[in-house]
């Protein structure tokens, strides 16, 4: 029996059964917090339903492009990015040759992923692809103190164009793509497709779940996500 088919205890019942009460809290606070807890349980269940739907996707399109990449260990084709794994997670970094410095939001996200990259590599291949020369990417990687993220230069830009990491005018946009290798066949599995066209009023174009831990932490605070703030590459 899968989580999608099993009978689950109602979220309100689970929320009401938890025994936590914090010092000096009011009855009004506890009542509203319990109602919120029920919604949080429902959210967790919805996230799992969405993840199960994602895992159940039929085979995606085969990968046929003659893509070439330059990494720290030399040049490779697309299959070489898998590095022995059956699944490849590829993040397209907004750091094209026209940029003086990379996107701060991408950098914030990758800084958080750096701390998990060695663990992720035990299960899947994780790579970061940008259109700047590899020397520039490596210099930036060293400046940030990243040790575990694998950065690759898209030598021809063909991958970035085919998998929606660059606009027709040459502007970079972020992209998160997942690919599989099964029985020797390379396929696209999933991509984040929540763009500005799918954003709700008053919100930026965010995915769900949000891949950036920064926003998860701020979502837990009374201030929430600032309406007009993004992280910087450095702070004085």
KAMOBEL-V792795 format. One line per field, one symbol per residue. ss: DSSP state (H for helix, E for strand, C for the rest). phi: phi as a letter, one per 20 degrees, with the letter a starting at -180 (. if undefined). burial: + if it has 24 or more other C-alpha atoms within 12 Angstrom, else -. Layout:
BEGIN
ss = ???
phi = ???
burial = ???
END
This chain:
BEGIN
ss = CCCCCCCCCCHHHHHHHCCCCCCCCCHHHHHHHHHHHHHHHHHHHHHHHHHHHHHCCCCCCECCCCCEEEECCEEEECHHHHCCCCEEEEEECCCCCCCCCCCHHHHHHHHHHHCCHHHHCCCCEEEEEECCCHHHHHHHHHHHCCCCCCEEEECCCHHHHHCCCECCCCCECCEEEEEEEECCEEEEEEECCCCHHHCCCCCCCCCCCCCCHHHHHHHCCCCCCCCCCCCCCCCC
phi = .egedfedfgffffffefefbegmfeffffffffffgffffffgffgffffffffegfgeffecfeeccddfdpebefgffflneeccdcdeefbffeefbffffgfffffffgfdfffgffdbedcddcefgfffffffgffemfddfddceffdmfffffdldbegenffcfbccccccclndecfdabfdedffdfegncefdebfffdggfffffedffmfffcccfdfbcf
burial = ----------+---+------------------+--++--+---------------------+---++++++----++++++---++++++++++++----++-+++++++-++--+---+--+++++++++++-+++-++----+-++++++++-+++++-++++-----++++++++++----+++++++-------------++---++-++---------------------
END
